[in-house]
Structure formats: structure tokens, C-alpha cells
Amino acid sequence: MEYIDVAWTHELSSEPVRLVSELDGERYETRKLEFFANGDVGFASAYLKTENTSLGIVPVPYLDEINADPEFDGVAITCEIFEALWLQYACPARH
């Protein structure tokens, strides 16, 4: 698995400003968190999702491709960081 955290700079209130994804070996999203400027957080997995967040249907580009677009600033993160975010935002009943 690979984990990425991508900031997206734009003026679209309907789109997230941060995307945090868990990617499988073929770069398909297996879990995703979307953070919005208004504080809302959406999430998706194969088993659970919020109303407006879904897993991508195509492989996610590599970070160098993502970062070639000036609207995006992506970094690799650890599994531990991803899991902490997932537990915080996708599993609130556990807290």
C-alpha cells in the first residue's frame, strides 16, 4: 500500500481542498478522505462512504505527475498517519 496527502488550491466550494488516499499496488484508491474548506470531511472505502465521496475509478497518478500541476501539492505519508486520520474522521463511533 501507498499513502498520499494532497493539498488542492482552488476556489470551488463544492470540491475538497485536501485529499488523503490509501492506494493499492496498481494505484487504485482503497480508502480516501476528502477535507473541505468549510470543515466537512468525506470518506470512502469499499464498504463505507459518505454521501458525496467515492473511490476513484482510475489509478491515481504518481506524486511527480500530481505535483506538476501548480494547483496540487502532494506528499507521501506513512500508514500510521493515514490510519490515525481514518480513525479520527471515518470511524467517529470508536471515540
Order of alpha helices (4+ residues) and beta strands (2+ residues): beta-beta-beta-beta-alpha-beta-alpha
